């Protein structure tokens, strides 16, 4: 039986429609019901995906008229899939540490007031999210908005590839296991520090705050990866112990 679609699957489905130019008049998206049928997802997932895209400014809604595409998206799906096949979540974090502090610094120089307001709203949505999947959706949305507000196309393309990779199941599993109520509130404080520095127009503080945030998550993920590896080794030892015992008896 095929796996149930996730909110990331629905997001990618909508983004593929936008990239492919398969929209109606004035870049109008299909209705929620049509998106449910086409994507195989329920109304709740479709609404969640649309809410995150709207918060980033990628789509917008007009009462009684429908939902419309608002900005172009990065066409990096095939490359991201290939890099994802060859990469581990920790490697993705290492790459993010190289790119995102610079993006945050540039964002502090170039972000518009309405973008900063949107960042704060998204950060609040992440804190209020009720499950791991939506925590990831809103976290990703905030980092994407910061990257876009930096207004550097080559860096944005590199970031977009990494961001698409982080939507995969392995990434989300590691991050969810490394997360706690305490770490979620720490993330909230770190996000606000980044946004405060961006709003103040302080590129040095914005870059440093982003690096601190990513290093915190990098350490948590590294610890979780190590713990999982130790657990797997213990399970393998347990599974092979009877065989060793038999060899001892009959050898």
Buried (B, 14 or more C-beta within 10 A) or exposed (E): EEEEBBBBBBBBBBBBBBBEEEBEEEBBBBEBEEBBEBBBBEEEBBBBBBBBBBBBBBBEEEEEEBBBBBEEBBEBBEBBEEBBEEBEBBEBBEBBBEBBBBBBBBBBBBBEEEBBEBBBBBBBBBBEBEEBBBBBBBBBBBBBBBBBBBBBEEBBBBBBBBBBBBBBEEBBBBBBBBBEEEEBEBBBEBBBBBBBBBBEEBBEBBBBBBBEBBBBBBEBBBEBBEEEEEEEEEEEEEEEEEEEEEEEEEE
